[in-house]
Amino acid sequence: MDTLRDDVYRRPLATALDRLGVAQGWRVVDVGAGQGDVSVALAEIVGHDGRVYAVDSDPLARDETAAAAAAYSQVVALTQAAEDLVLPEQVDLAFCRFLLLHVVDPPTVMGRMASVVRPGGWVVAQEPVTSAGRVGGAALSMPDARHPDVGAELPALVRASGLELVDAWAEAPAGAGPGPVAEYLASLTGVEPGDDPIVLPPLVTVLGRRAG
């Protein structure tokens, strides 16, 4: 599912990274790294002089990330709960995507991410507003998610963690009939949408900056 997600939501990710000017030598952490797709993408940008900490609470995900990033010595895979995030150094960027909707306490996770970035560093979070998605005009639901609409709360979470809210926006891939959007929806819900028009949940992106 991570690969499909990268296919349909790749534009919001690219927009955020371009906006920050992520470059060679940056230190970054990918919180909730999953299978490591974003970690590998970040490793390609920061180069061998940079560092990518790929953090996930699931040891299996750590092993999958390590395998996916085997060619990138700058990737360090760690097993940690997001609520307990601790790194051996401060980083330029703390990033998460599709993480806060699953954790127990989103404010705590946002606070931990803010704490590991250097003064002047960035926190970027990308989370959905699930109920705003539509299939054939009907609202989507994600009963297994603890906070399915946490994307709507992201700007407030950034400010509550002591960060400056620099920017926030939402993007929603859409489609009809066979294609990556329908495939992603089927992987998410287990239901084939057929030819129904689809608007996937808007992905809210926030850019927060630590003072200093």
MIROKOL-879175 format. One line per 5 residues: number of its first residue (from 1); their letters; for each residue x negated, y, z negated of N, C-alpha, C. Coordinates in pm, whole numbers. Layout:
BEGIN
NUM	a	X Y Z X Y Z X Y Z  ...
This chain:
BEGIN
1	mdtlr	-83 -121 0 0 0 0 -86 125 0  -205 119 -62 -291 237 -65 -327 284 75  -354 187 165 -392 224 302 -277 295 372  -155 242 356 -40 308 417 -20 446 358  -37 456 227 -21 586 162 -121 684 219
6	ddvyr	-243 639 240 -345 727 297 -304 771 437  -242 681 513 -199 715 648 -93 826 646  10 810 564 123 903 572 102 1029 490  17 1024 389 -5 1141 305 -146 1199 320  -213 1165 431 -352 1210 445 -363 1361 464
11	rplat	-260 1425 524 -271 1568 549 -275 1650 420  -190 1621 320 -204 1698 195 -339 1681 129  -396 1561 137 -528 1538 79 -633 1621 151  -634 1615 284 -732 1690 361 -718 1841 339  -594 1888 330 -571 2030 308 -631 2075 175
16	aldrl	-610 1995 70 -661 2033 -61 -814 2035 -63  -876 1932 -6 -1022 1925 -8 -1084 2036 76  -1021 2066 190 -1071 2175 273 -1058 2309 201  -947 2327 132 -922 2452 61 -1031 2480 -43  -1077 2375 -109 -1179 2391 -213 -1320 2400 -157
21	gvaqg	-1336 2356 -33 -1470 2354 24 -1559 2249 -37  -1502 2132 -70 -1581 2022 -126 -1695 1990 -29  -1817 1978 -83 -1934 1968 3 -2037 1874 -58  -2146 1856 16 -2254 1769 -32 -2306 1819 -166  -2335 1722 -253 -2389 1753 -384 -2286 1768 -494
26	wrvvd	-2156 1773 -459 -2053 1788 -562 -2046 1663 -649  -2013 1685 -777 -1978 1578 -870 -1826 1577 -884  -1763 1461 -860 -1617 1454 -863 -1575 1328 -938  -1452 1329 -988 -1392 1209 -1046 -1256 1188 -983  -1232 1065 -940 -1104 1022 -884 -1035 939 -991
31	vgagq	-936 998 -1057 -869 933 -1171 -750 853 -1119  -745 725 -1155 -646 636 -1097 -685 599 -956  -809 552 -942 -867 534 -809 -804 421 -729  -736 327 -794 -673 218 -720 -775 137 -644  -750 117 -515 -840 36 -433 -958 116 -378
36	gdvsv	-965 245 -411 -1085 321 -380 -1085 398 -250  -970 408 -183 -967 479 -54 -1010 624 -68  -955 695 -167 -989 835 -186 -1133 849 -235  -1176 756 -320 -1314 761 -370 -1414 750 -255  -1386 661 -160 -1475 646 -45 -1473 772 40
41	alaei	-1354 829 61 -1345 953 138 -1424 1065 71  -1415 1074 -61 -1491 1175 -133 -1642 1149 -124  -1681 1021 -130 -1822 986 -122 -1881 1031 12  -1804 1016 118 -1853 1059 249 -1875 1209 255  -1795 1285 180 -1807 1430 180 -1924 1476 93
46	vghdg	-1936 1419 -28 -2037 1470 -122 -2176 1417 -90  -2185 1309 -12 -2315 1258 30 -2394 1193 -82  -2516 1150 -50 -2597 1077 -146 -2650 1166 -258  -2645 1298 -239 -2686 1389 -346 -2572 1417 -444  -2452 1372 -411 -2338 1392 -498 -2309 1270 -583
51	rvyav	-2194 1273 -652 -2155 1162 -737 -2003 1154 -738  -1950 1032 -728 -1806 1010 -736 -1781 907 -847  -1713 947 -951 -1669 855 -1055 -1528 807 -1019  -1516 677 -991 -1387 618 -956 -1333 549 -1081  -1230 608 -1140 -1180 564 -1270 -1042 501 -1254
56	dsdpl	-1025 382 -1312 -894 318 -1315 -884 233 -1441  -763 219 -1493 -743 141 -1615 -745 -9 -1588  -733 -49 -1464 -725 -190 -1426 -864 -240 -1384  -922 -337 -1455 -1054 -387 -1416 -1057 -443 -1273  -944 -500 -1228 -939 -550 -1091 -953 -436 -992
61	ardet	-889 -322 -1021 -902 -205 -934 -1046 -156 -932  -1113 -162 -1047 -1255 -122 -1051 -1337 -210 -956  -1311 -341 -960 -1386 -432 -874 -1354 -407 -727  -1227 -378 -695 -1189 -349 -557 -1255 -220 -508  -1262 -121 -595 -1327 4 -559 -1476 -19 -536
66	aaaaa	-1538 -95 -624 -1680 -123 -608 -1707 -194 -476  -1619 -286 -438 -1636 -357 -311 -1617 -263 -193  -1513 -177 -201 -1485 -84 -91 -1597 17 -74  -1663 50 -185 -1766 153 -183 -1907 94 -190  -1921 -32 -150 -2050 -100 -163 -2161 -27 -88
71	aysqv	-2126 41 20 -2227 110 101 -2258 250 47  -2194 290 -62 -2208 426 -114 -2263 419 -257  -2393 439 -270 -2457 431 -401 -2412 543 -494  -2351 648 -437 -2307 762 -518 -2174 737 -588  -2109 623 -564 -1982 590 -629 -2008 505 -752
76	valtq	-1956 549 -866 -1966 476 -992 -1825 438 -1035  -1794 308 -1036 -1660 261 -1073 -1654 236 -1224  -1553 295 -1290 -1538 286 -1434 -1398 236 -1470  -1390 157 -1575 -1260 114 -1628 -1227 199 -1750  -1128 286 -1734 -1083 371 -1844 -935 402 -1823
81	aaedl	-862 414 -1933 -729 472 -1925 -742 621 -1900  -652 676 -1819 -660 819 -1788 -647 904 -1913  -571 857 -2011 -555 932 -2136 -684 937 -2217  -779 848 -2187 -905 842 -2261 -1025 886 -2176  -1000 960 -2072 -1104 995 -1975 -1223 1064 -2041
86	vlpeq	-1341 1003 -2025 -1468 1059 -2072 -1573 1026 -1967  -1654 1123 -1930 -1757 1103 -1829 -1895 1138 -1886  -2001 1085 -1826 -2136 1115 -1874 -2185 1255 -1838  -2110 1327 -1756 -2147 1464 -1718 -2021 1539 -1679  -2028 1671 -1680 -1918 1751 -1629 -1920 1747 -1477
91	vdlaf	-1802 1759 -1417 -1790 1747 -1273 -1735 1876 -1213  -1752 1887 -1081 -1700 2003 -1009 -1551 1991 -980  -1504 1866 -970 -1365 1841 -932 -1313 1716 -1000  -1196 1727 -1063 -1122 1612 -1113 -996 1599 -1029  -975 1482 -972 -866 1461 -876 -780 1343 -917
96	crfll	-648 1356 -896 -560 1240 -910 -448 1252 -808  -397 1135 -768 -285 1128 -674 -201 1006 -708  -69 1024 -719 22 915 -753 -22 846 -883  -64 926 -980 -106 874 -1110 -11 916 -1221  21 1044 -1229 96 1096 -1343 237 1040 -1351
101	lhvvd	293 996 -1239 427 938 -1243 429 805 -1318  311 742 -1336 304 611 -1401 252 615 -1544  178 718 -1583 116 719 -1716 221 749 -1822  185 719 -1947 278 743 -2057 293 892 -2085  181 966 -2083 181 1105 -2128 110 1194 -2027
106	pptvm	179 1245 -1925 114 1331 -1825 41 1452 -1882  95 1524 -1982 19 1639 -2035 -117 1600 -2092  -124 1485 -2159 -252 1440 -2214 -351 1412 -2102  -306 1346 -1996 -394 1315 -1884 -445 1443 -1817  -355 1538 -1797 -397 1665 -1736 -498 1736 -1825
111	grmas	-478 1730 -1956 -573 1790 -2048 -709 1723 -2044  -710 1590 -2031 -837 1519 -2022 -909 1555 -1893  -836 1565 -1783 -897 1604 -1656 -957 1744 -1666  -884 1835 -1730 -936 1971 -1746 -1063 1972 -1830  -1073 1881 -1925 -1187 1881 -2017 -1316 1831 -1954
116	vvrpg	-1306 1755 -1844 -1428 1698 -1785 -1485 1782 -1672  -1416 1891 -1632 -1470 1975 -1526 -1554 2088 -1587  -1654 2129 -1514 -1742 2237 -1560 -1667 2370 -1558  -1716 2471 -1630 -1657 2605 -1616 -1661 2649 -1470  -1547 2696 -1420 -1535 2731 -1279 -1498 2614 -1190
121	gwvva	-1492 2493 -1248 -1458 2374 -1170 -1308 2358 -1148  -1272 2256 -1072 -1135 2241 -1021 -1068 2113 -1070  -938 2122 -1091 -852 2006 -1110 -747 2009 -999  -736 1900 -926 -637 1887 -820 -551 1765 -851  -420 1785 -855 -326 1674 -876 -223 1675 -764
126	qepvt	-189 1556 -717 -88 1540 -612 13 1434 -659  136 1477 -683 238 1388 -737 372 1411 -665  457 1308 -657 580 1319 -581 697 1375 -660  796 1422 -587 930 1446 -641 1016 1339 -575  1022 1223 -637 1078 1105 -572 1224 1125 -531
131	sagrv	1304 1184 -618 1447 1195 -591 1478 1290 -475  1377 1368 -431 1397 1456 -316 1377 1384 -183  1325 1261 -186 1313 1182 -64 1450 1135 -17  1461 1110 112 1589 1069 170 1570 956 271  1664 861 269 1672 756 371 1816 754 420
136	ggaal	1833 789 546 1969 798 599 2055 897 522  1993 997 464 2065 1099 388 2082 1067 242  2054 943 199 2071 905 59 1941 927 -17  1954 966 -144 1836 995 -227 1760 868 -260  1628 881 -265 1542 770 -308 1541 760 -460
141	smpda	1505 641 -508 1482 624 -651 1360 535 -669  1292 549 -782 1177 467 -814 1190 425 -959  1271 323 -986 1302 288 -1126 1183 241 -1206  1077 194 -1141 961 145 -1215 867 257 -1260  886 377 -1210 799 490 -1247 850 555 -1375
146	rhpdv	758 587 -1465 797 654 -1589 844 798 -1565  779 865 -1470 809 1006 -1444 820 1027 -1292  927 977 -1230 934 976 -1083 937 1114 -1020  976 1217 -1094 981 1353 -1039 878 1446 -1103  766 1388 -1148 666 1468 -1219 605 1575 -1130
151	gaelp	612 1558 -998 561 1660 -909 623 1796 -934  751 1798 -974 819 1924 -1001 764 1994 -1124  692 1919 -1209 639 1975 -1333 492 2013 -1323  428 1982 -1211 283 2000 -1201 236 2142 -1230  296 2245 -1171 245 2380 -1201 245 2413 -1351
156	alvra	352 2372 -1421 359 2397 -1565 254 2315 -1640  229 2192 -1595 128 2108 -1660 -11 2169 -1646  -39 2226 -1530 -169 2290 -1509 -188 2405 -1608  -90 2490 -1618 -102 2605 -1708 -109 2560 -1854  -32 2458 -1891 -32 2411 -2029 -166 2351 -2069
161	sglel	-244 2305 -1970 -375 2247 -2000 -485 2354 -2008  -446 2480 -1992 -543 2590 -2005 -611 2628 -1876  -566 2573 -1764 -625 2604 -1634 -552 2721 -1567  -624 2791 -1480 -560 2891 -1395 -492 2819 -1279  -365 2846 -1256 -294 2789 -1142 -327 2874 -1019
166	vdawa	-413 2822 -933 -459 2897 -816 -362 2884 -701  -304 2766 -682 -210 2747 -572 -130 2620 -595  -14 2611 -531 71 2493 -537 159 2491 -413  178 2371 -358 266 2357 -242 316 2213 -233  412 2188 -145 468 2054 -127 475 2020 21
171	eapag	447 1894 54 457 1844 191 526 1708 188  608 1683 291 684 1559 296 679 1499 436  609 1386 454 613 1318 584 754 1270 616  788 1270 743 922 1229 786 911 1147 914  1016 1070 942 1017 990 1064 1150 921 1082
176	agpgp	1159 848 1191 1277 766 1220 1233 649 1306  1280 530 1273 1242 413 1349 1106 359 1305  1053 260 1377 927 195 1339 811 294 1336  716 271 1246 599 357 1235 546 357 1093  439 434 1068 377 436 935 471 480 823
181	vaeyl	561 576 852 652 623 747 746 511 705  804 439 802 894 327 771 819 215 701  696 188 744 617 82 682 585 116 537  551 242 513 521 282 377 644 270 288  759 314 338 882 305 259 915 160 228
186	asltg	899 70 325 926 -71 302 831 -128 197  704 -86 200 608 -135 100 642 -84 -39  704 34 -46 737 96 -173 863 37 -234  963 9 -148 1095 -31 -196 1130 -176 -169  1058 -239 -75 1093 -375 -36 1210 -382 59
191	vepgd	1257 -268 105 1372 -262 195 1330 -202 328  1361 -271 438 1332 -218 572 1434 -110 606  1391 12 640 1486 120 666 1551 115 804  1505 25 892 1561 19 1027 1536 147 1103  1640 198 1167 1626 322 1244 1675 444 1168
196	dpivl	1704 428 1039 1752 542 960 1646 652 954  1688 777 960 1592 887 941 1539 887 799  1409 914 786 1342 907 656 1271 1039 629  1288 1089 509 1203 1195 456 1141 1140 328  1012 1113 331 946 1060 213 944 1163 101
201	pplvt	925 1119 -23 922 1214 -134 819 1324 -111  857 1450 -127 758 1557 -116 645 1536 -215  523 1553 -167 405 1542 -251 363 1684 -289  375 1714 -418 335 1846 -468 186 1844 -500  115 1942 -447 -28 1959 -474 -48 2084 -558
206	vlgrr	-126 2071 -665 -163 2188 -745 -314 2200 -749  -361 2322 -741 -502 2355 -756 -518 2435 -885  -585 2374 -983 -611 2442 -1108 -760 2466 -1127  -796 2579 -1185 -938 2612 -1203 -967 2643 -1350  -1077 2586 -1398 -1119 2614 -1536 -1189 2748 -1543
211	ag	-1158 2825 -1643 -1217 2958 -1659 -1369 2948 -1674  -1437 3054 -1627 -1581 3060 -1644 -1658 3044 -1518
